[in-house]
Amino acid sequence: MKGEILQVLVIVFGATGFWKLIEFLVQYSAQKKLKSAEVRNLDARANDLVVGNWMQWSEKMEKRIAELEAQNAKMQVTIVKQREEINELRRRYVN
């Protein structure tokens, strides 16, 4: 009798432990998938931020380059005028 009760208890605890093990494995798998999805989500957000920052930087650089090119064109006009004035002064005073 005691042996049978002991066998029943072992079977019950064994079955309970088996189901707990199955439950643990299912939860572990679900947590692993969740963490993997979170990492992919964070990677995607980081990539979006990098691309967004790169776009902003490049737009600012394009604007700055355009400003510098306009300034350069004005300076070129000034340089040409100064050369013409220098040449005119040379003609007047050298000859």
KOLKOLMAR-892324 format. One record per residue: residue number from 1; x, y, z of N, C-alpha, C in turn. Coordinates in pm, whole numbers, plus 32768, in hexadecimal, padded with zeros to 4 digits. Layout:
N
{NUM, {X, Y, Z}, {X, Y, Z}, {X, Y, Z}}
...
***
This chain:
95
{1, {8051, 7F8A, 8000}, {8000, 8000, 8000}, {8056, 807D, 8000}}
{2, {80B9, 8080, 805C}, {8110, 80F5, 8062}, {815E, 8104, 7FE0}}
{3, {8184, 8094, 7FA7}, {81CD, 8096, 7F28}, {8178, 80CF, 7EB8}}
{4, {80F8, 80AE, 7EB9}, {809E, 80E0, 7E50}, {8088, 8176, 7E60}}
{5, {8077, 81A2, 7EDB}, {8063, 8231, 7EF5}, {80E1, 827D, 7ECC}}
{6, {8152, 8243, 7EED}, {81D0, 8282, 7EC7}, {81DD, 828A, 7E30}}
{7, {81B6, 8222, 7DE9}, {81BB, 8223, 7D57}, {815D, 828E, 7D1F}}
{8, {80E6, 8298, 7D58}, {8086, 82FD, 7D29}, {80BD, 8389, 7D41}}
{9, {80F7, 839F, 7DB7}, {8132, 8422, 7DD4}, {81A4, 8442, 7D75}}
{10, {81F9, 83E0, 7D5A}, {8268, 83F5, 7CFD}, {8232, 8415, 7C73}}
{11, {81CC, 83CF, 7C48}, {8190, 83E8, 7BC4}, {8153, 8474, 7BBE}}
{12, {8109, 849B, 7C29}, {80CA, 851F, 7C2C}, {8134, 858D, 7C29}}
{13, {8197, 8581, 7C82}, {8201, 85E7, 7C85}, {8253, 85E6, 7C04}}
{14, {8269, 8571, 7BCF}, {82B2, 8565, 7B50}, {8266, 85A7, 7ADF}}
{15, {81E3, 8590, 7AD9}, {8191, 85CB, 7A70}, {818B, 8663, 7A81}}
{16, {817F, 868E, 7AFE}, {817C, 871E, 7B19}, {81FF, 875E, 7AEF}}
{17, {826C, 871F, 7B14}, {82F0, 8752, 7AEC}, {8300, 8752, 7A56}}
{18, {82CF, 86EB, 7A13}, {82D6, 86E4, 7982}, {828B, 8757, 7943}}
{19, {8212, 8773, 7975}, {81C3, 87E2, 793D}, {8202, 8869, 795D}}
{20, {823F, 8873, 79D3}, {8287, 88EF, 79F4}, {82FD, 8903, 7995}}
{21, {8341, 8897, 7975}, {83B1, 889E, 7916}, {837E, 88C9, 788C}}
{22, {8310, 888F, 7861}, {82D5, 88B5, 77E0}, {82AD, 8948, 77E3}}
{23, {826D, 8972, 784F}, {8244, 89FE, 785D}, {82BE, 8A5C, 785A}}
{24, {8328, 8A35, 789F}, {83A2, 8A85, 78A1}, {83DC, 8A91, 7814}}
{25, {83E1, 8A22, 77CC}, {8419, 8A25, 7744}, {83C5, 8A7D, 76E7}}
{26, {8342, 8A76, 76F4}, {82EA, 8ACA, 76A1}, {82FF, 8B5D, 76C3}}
{27, {8304, 8B7C, 7744}, {831A, 8C08, 776D}, {83A3, 8C39, 7741}}
{28, {8408, 8BE4, 774D}, {848F, 8C0A, 7724}, {8492, 8C29, 768E}}
{29, {8451, 8BD5, 7641}, {844C, 8BEA, 75B1}, {8403, 8C6D, 7590}}
{30, {8394, 8C86, 75D3}, {8347, 8D02, 75BB}, {839A, 8D7C, 75E3}}
{31, {83DE, 8D76, 7654}, {8432, 8DE6, 7680}, {84A5, 8DFE, 761E}}
{32, {84DF, 8D93, 75EE}, {854D, 8D9E, 758E}, {851C, 8DE3, 750E}}
{33, {84A8, 8DBB, 74DE}, {8470, 8DF9, 7466}, {844F, 8E8C, 747F}}
{34, {8419, 8EAA, 74F4}, {83F8, 8F34, 7518}, {8477, 8F8A, 751C}}
{35, {84DE, 8F59, 755C}, {855C, 8FA5, 7564}, {8597, 8FB9, 74D9}}
{36, {8590, 8F52, 7487}, {85C3, 8F5D, 73FF}, {8576, 8FC7, 73B1}}
{37, {84F3, 8FCA, 73C1}, {84A0, 902E, 737D}, {84C0, 90BA, 73B1}}
{38, {84D7, 90C7, 7434}, {84FB, 9149, 746D}, {8580, 917A, 7436}}
{39, {85E0, 9120, 7429}, {8663, 9145, 73F3}, {8656, 9172, 7362}}
{40, {8608, 9127, 7314}, {85F3, 914F, 7288}, {85AF, 91D7, 7281}}
{41, {854F, 91EF, 72D9}, {850A, 926F, 72DC}, {856B, 92E1, 72FF}}
{42, {85C0, 92CB, 7362}, {8622, 9330, 7388}, {8686, 9349, 7316}}
{43, {86AF, 92DF, 72D3}, {870A, 92F0, 7261}, {86C9, 9343, 71F4}}
{44, {864A, 9327, 71D8}, {8604, 9372, 7170}, {85F6, 9405, 7197}}
{45, {85D8, 941F, 7216}, {85CC, 94AA, 7242}, {8652, 94F2, 723A}}
{46, {86BC, 94AD, 7264}, {8741, 94E9, 725D}, {8768, 9508, 71CD}}
{47, {874A, 94AC, 7174}, {8767, 94C3, 70E6}, {8717, 953A, 70B1}}
{48, {8699, 9545, 70D9}, {8647, 95B6, 70AF}, {8683, 9639, 70E1}}
{49, {86B1, 963A, 715E}, {86EE, 96B3, 7195}, {876E, 96D8, 714B}}
{50, {87BF, 9674, 712E}, {883B, 968F, 70E6}, {881D, 96C8, 705B}}
{51, {87BF, 968B, 7017}, {879C, 96BB, 6F91}, {8762, 9747, 6F99}}
{52, {870C, 975E, 6FFA}, {86D1, 97E5, 700A}, {873B, 984D, 7028}}
{53, {8798, 982D, 7082}, {8803, 988B, 70A2}, {885C, 98A3, 7029}}
{54, {8878, 983B, 6FDD}, {88CA, 9848, 6F66}, {8885, 98A3, 6F00}}
{55, {8803, 9892, 6EF0}, {87B9, 98E6, 6E92}, {87BC, 9978, 6EBE}}
{56, {87A8, 9992, 6F3E}, {87AC, 9A1B, 6F70}, {8836, 9A58, 6F5B}}
{57, {889E, 9A0B, 6F7A}, {8926, 9A3D, 6F6A}, {8940, 9A5C, 6ED7}}
{58, {8918, 9A02, 6E80}, {8934, 9A18, 6DF4}, {88E6, 9A8C, 6DBA}}
{59, {886B, 9AA1, 6DE9}, {881E, 9B16, 6DBD}, {8862, 9B97, 6DEB}}
{60, {8890, 9B99, 6E69}, {88D6, 9C0F, 6E9B}, {8956, 9C28, 6E4D}}
{61, {899E, 9BBD, 6E2E}, {8A1A, 9BCD, 6DE2}, {89FD, 9C01, 6D55}}
{62, {8994, 9BCF, 6D16}, {8970, 9BFF, 6C91}, {894D, 9C94, 6C96}}
{63, {8904, 9CBC, 6CFC}, {88E0, 9D4A, 6D0B}, {895D, 9D9E, 6D21}}
{64, {89B6, 9D6E, 6D78}, {8A32, 9DB7, 6D95}, {8A8A, 9DC1, 6D18}}
{65, {8A92, 9D56, 6CCC}, {8AE1, 9D58, 6C50}, {8AA7, 9DBC, 6BEE}}
{66, {8A23, 9DBF, 6BE3}, {89E3, 9E20, 6B8A}, {8A03, 9EAF, 6BB6}}
{67, {89FF, 9EC7, 6C3A}, {8A22, 9F4D, 6C6F}, {8AB2, 9F70, 6C4F}}
{68, {8B0C, 9F11, 6C63}, {8B99, 9F2A, 6C48}, {8BB3, 9F40, 6BB3}}
{69, {8B6D, 9EF7, 6B5E}, {8B7C, 9F0A, 6ACE}, {8B4C, 9F95, 6AA4}}
{70, {8ADD, 9FC2, 6AE0}, {8AAA, A048, 6AC1}, {8B0F, A0B1, 6AF1}}
{71, {8B45, A09E, 6B67}, {8BA9, A0FA, 6B9D}, {8C27, A0F9, 6B45}}
{72, {8C4E, A084, 6B17}, {8CC2, A077, 6ABF}, {8CAA, A0C3, 6A3C}}
{73, {8C32, A0B8, 6A06}, {8C13, A0FE, 6989}, {8C1E, A196, 699E}}
{74, {8BEC, A1C7, 6A0F}, {8BF7, A257, 6A2C}, {8C8A, A280, 6A37}}
{75, {8CD9, A22C, 6A78}, {8D67, A24C, 6A88}, {8DAF, A24C, 6A01}}
{76, {8D88, A1F1, 69AA}, {8DC4, A1EC, 6924}, {8DA7, A26E, 68D9}}
{77, {8D2B, A2A0, 68E4}, {8D07, A31F, 68A4}, {8D5C, A390, 68DD}}
{78, {8D6C, A392, 6960}, {8DBD, A3FA, 69A1}, {8E4E, A3F1, 6972}}
{79, {8E84, A379, 6969}, {8F0E, A366, 693D}, {8F20, A397, 68AE}}
{80, {8EC2, A377, 6859}, {8ECA, A3A4, 67CD}, {8EC8, A43D, 67C6}}
{81, {8E70, A47B, 6814}, {8E69, A50D, 6815}, {8EED, A549, 6847}}
{82, {8F25, A50E, 68B0}, {8FA3, A542, 68E6}, {9015, A532, 6881}}
{83, {9018, A4C3, 6839}, {907F, A4B1, 67D1}, {9071, A51B, 6764}}
{84, {8FF5, A534, 673E}, {8FDE, A59A, 66D6}, {900C, A623, 6707}}
{85, {8FEF, A641, 6786}, {901A, A6C2, 67BE}, {90B3, A6CB, 67C5}}
{86, {90F2, A65E, 67EE}, {9185, A65B, 67F5}, {91C0, A66F, 676A}}
{87, {9188, A628, 670A}, {91BA, A636, 6681}, {91A6, A6C6, 664E}}
{88, {9136, A701, 6671}, {911A, A78B, 6648}, {917F, A7EA, 668A}}
{89, {919A, A7D7, 670A}, {91FB, A82A, 6750}, {9287, A818, 6715}}
{90, {92AC, A79F, 66F1}, {932F, A787, 66B3}, {933A, A7D2, 662E}}
{91, {92CE, A7CC, 65E1}, {92CF, A811, 6560}, {92E1, A8A8, 6573}}
{92, {929E, A8DD, 65D7}, {92A5, A96D, 65ED}, {932F, A99A, 661D}}
{93, {9364, A952, 6680}, {93DE, A983, 66C0}, {945F, A94B, 6685}}
{94, {9459, A8DA, 6645}, {94D2, A8A2, 660A}, {94EE, A8E6, 6584}}
{95, {9489, A902, 653A}, {949C, A93F, 64B5}, {94A5, A9D4, 64BD}}
***
